[in-house]
Amino acid sequence: QVQLVESGGGLVQAGGSLRLSCAASGSIFRIVAMGWYRQAPGKQREEVALILNNGRTNYADSVKGRFTISRDNAENTAYLQMNSLKPGDTAVYYCHAGGPGPEYEYWGEGTQVTVSA
C-alpha cells in the first residue's frame, strides 16, 4: 500500500499563489506517476497535472502556464505550485499515485483550495 498526505491548501485572493505538497509513504517502489486532481462542488473530478518517474509532465489546458508540478524523489514528495490563481480554481485538490496496473491506484484525502475574487 501507498499512503499519501496532502498539505498546503487554504484561502487566497485571485492572482495569488499556493503550493501544495503530497508526501508518499509505504510501498513507494510501486509508484510510476504522481499527480494532482481537483473536484469543485457539483463537478466531476478532473486531472490537473501529472508527473512520471522519468520527469515528463502533463497539464490540463486550464492550468498550463500557471501551475507547475514537481517531485522530490529523495523525499518521496510531489508538489504543485499554483500561481495566478482564479476563482475557478476553487476545489478540493487530491494527490494521486499510480502504479503499473489499475489495481495500483492511491489517493490522498484532499485539501481545500479557495480563491476569492
C-alpha positions in Angstrom: 0.0 0.0 0.0 0.9 3.6 -0.5 -0.2 6.4 1.8 -0.5 10.0 0.5 -0.8 13.0 2.8 -1.5 16.4 1.3 -0.8 19.8 2.7 -0.7 23.5 1.7 -4.3 24.3 0.8 -6.1 27.4 2.1 -7.8 30.7 1.2 -6.1 33.1 -1.2 -7.2 36.1 -3.3 -7.3 36.0 -7.0 -3.9 36.4 -8.5 -2.2 34.9 -5.5 -0.2 31.7 -5.2 -0.2 28.5 -3.2 2.0 25.4 -3.1 0.5 22.0 -2.4 2.6 19.1 -1.1 2.0 15.4 -1.2 4.1 13.1 0.9 4.1 9.5 -0.1 5.0 6.6 2.2 4.7 2.8 2.2 5.3 0.8 -1.0 6.9 3.7 -2.9 8.5 1.3 -5.4 5.1 0.7 -6.9 4.7 4.3 -8.0 5.2 5.2 -11.7 3.4 8.5 -11.7 2.1 11.1 -9.3 -0.4 13.7 -10.0 -3.0 16.2 -8.7 -6.7 16.1 -9.4 -9.4 18.5 -8.2 -13.1 18.5 -7.7 -15.3 21.5 -7.5 -18.8 21.4 -6.0 -21.2 19.8 -8.4 -18.5 18.9 -10.9 -16.6 15.7 -11.7 -13.1 15.2 -10.5 -10.6 16.3 -13.1 -6.9 15.8 -13.7 -4.8 18.9 -13.1 -1.2 17.8 -13.5 0.8 14.6 -13.8 4.5 13.8 -13.4 6.0 10.5 -14.5 9.0 8.8 -12.9 11.1 10.0 -15.9 10.2 13.6 -15.1 7.8 14.0 -18.0 4.8 16.2 -17.1 1.3 16.9 -18.4 -1.1 19.6 -17.5 -4.8 20.4 -18.0 -5.3 23.2 -20.5 -6.9 25.3 -17.9 -3.8 25.5 -15.8 -1.0 25.5 -18.3 1.4 28.3 -17.7 0.1 28.9 -14.2 0.7 25.6 -12.4 3.9 23.6 -12.1 4.2 20.1 -10.8 7.4 18.8 -9.5 8.7 15.9 -7.5 11.5 15.3 -4.9 12.3 11.7 -5.2 14.6 11.7 -2.2 11.8 13.0 0.0 9.1 11.0 -1.8 7.1 14.2 -2.2 5.3 15.8 -5.0 4.5 19.5 -5.2 2.0 21.6 -7.1 3.0 25.3 -7.4 -0.1 27.3 -8.3 0.3 30.9 -9.5 -2.1 33.4 -10.8 -4.9 31.7 -9.1 -8.5 32.3 -10.3 -11.8 31.8 -8.5 -12.4 29.0 -11.0 -9.5 27.1 -9.4 -11.5 26.7 -6.2 -11.9 23.0 -5.4 -10.7 20.1 -3.3 -7.3 19.1 -4.6 -6.4 15.4 -4.3 -3.0 13.8 -4.7 -2.9 10.7 -6.7 -0.2 8.0 -7.2 -0.4 5.3 -9.9 1.4 2.0 -10.2 2.0 -0.4 -13.1 -1.6 -1.6 -13.2 -5.2 -0.4 -12.4 -5.1 -2.1 -9.1 -2.4 0.3 -8.0 -4.4 3.5 -7.5 -3.8 5.6 -4.4 -5.5 8.8 -3.3 -4.9 11.3 -0.6 -7.8 12.7 1.5 -7.8 16.0 -0.3 -7.0 19.6 0.6 -9.3 22.6 0.1 -8.2 25.5 -2.1 -10.4 28.5 -2.1 -9.7 31.5 -4.3 -11.7 34.7 -3.6 -12.5 37.3 -6.2 
